[in-house]
Amino acid sequence: MSSFPADLRYTADHEWLRSQGTAWRVGITQFAVDQLGDITLVDLPGVGDLVTKGQRFGTIESVKSVSDLYAPISGKVTAVNAALKDVPESVNTTPYEAGWMIEIEATEASEVAELMAADAYTKHVAAQ
């Protein structure tokens, strides 16, 4: 089993969240990447769009399936990783770096504390 970066927070749906100053960067975990296989398309919201914790904010397509992406927190999208339009496979190679998806300015800071730390997420994945 792979280890997960300790500086991130995680959802049960395999998204991660990293502090970027006033915003939070979002992507999917290595576990999710391994389940999906080769990523072929990432469909993301636009800057300024509002997202709601637990609700779909986009989709990710792989050679195996199409999966929904769920917002780990509520807020306004302040940045979108436009590079994924041309190189969606960067999600496969570096899901915690170049494979990030969106940045959110949180409207409910308390939602971050509700997400799993790396050790809890590791246990969650092991149970799957």
Backbone hydrogen bonds, N-H to C=O, Kabsch-Sander energy under -0.5 kcal/mol:
donor,donor_aa,acceptor,acceptor_aa,energy
8,L,5,P,-1.2
9,R,17,L,-2.0
10,Y,116,M,-2.6
11,T,15,E,-2.2
14,H,11,T,-1.5
16,W,27,G,-2.6
17,L,9,R,-2.1
18,R,25,R,-2.3
20,Q,23,A,-3.3
22,T,20,Q,-0.8
23,A,20,Q,-1.0
24,W,104,I,-2.4
25,R,18,R,-3.2
26,V,102,I,-3.0
27,G,16,W,-1.4
29,T,14,H,-2.5
33,V,29,T,-2.3
34,D,30,Q,-2.7
35,Q,31,F,-1.8
36,L,32,A,-2.3
37,G,33,V,-2.4
40,T,61,E,-2.9
41,L,61,E,-1.6
43,D,59,T,-3.0
44,L,42,V,-0.6
48,G,77,V,-3.3
49,D,46,G,-2.0
51,V,75,G,-3.1
54,G,71,A,-3.3
55,Q,52,T,-2.7
57,F,69,L,-2.9
58,G,69,L,-1.0
59,T,43,D,-1.8
60,I,67,S,-2.8
61,E,41,L,-3.4
62,S,65,S,-3.1
63,V,38,D,-1.7
64,K,36,L,-0.7
67,S,60,I,-2.8
69,L,58,G,-2.9
71,A,55,Q,-2.7
75,G,51,V,-2.5
76,K,105,E,-1.9
77,V,49,D,-3.2
78,T,103,E,-2.7
79,A,103,E,-1.2
81,N,101,M,-2.9
82,A,80,V,-1.7
84,L,81,N,-1.6
85,K,82,A,-1.7
86,D,82,A,-0.5
86,D,83,A,-0.7
87,V,83,A,-2.7
90,S,87,V,-1.9
91,V,88,P,-1.9
92,N,89,E,-0.7
93,T,89,E,-1.7
94,T,90,S,-2.6
97,E,94,T,-1.3
99,G,94,T,-2.7
100,W,97,E,-1.6
101,M,26,V,-3.5
102,I,26,V,-1.0
103,E,79,A,-2.4
104,I,24,W,-2.8
105,E,76,K,-3.0
106,A,104,I,-0.8
107,T,74,S,-2.0
108,E,74,S,-0.7
111,E,108,E,-2.0
112,V,109,A,-1.2
113,A,109,A,-0.6
114,E,110,S,-0.7
114,E,111,E,-0.7
115,L,112,V,-1.6
116,M,10,Y,-2.8
121,Y,117,A,-2.5
122,T,118,A,-2.5
123,K,119,D,-1.7
124,H,120,A,-2.2
125,V,121,Y,-2.7
126,A,122,T,-2.0
127,A,123,K,-1.3
128,Q,125,V,-1.5
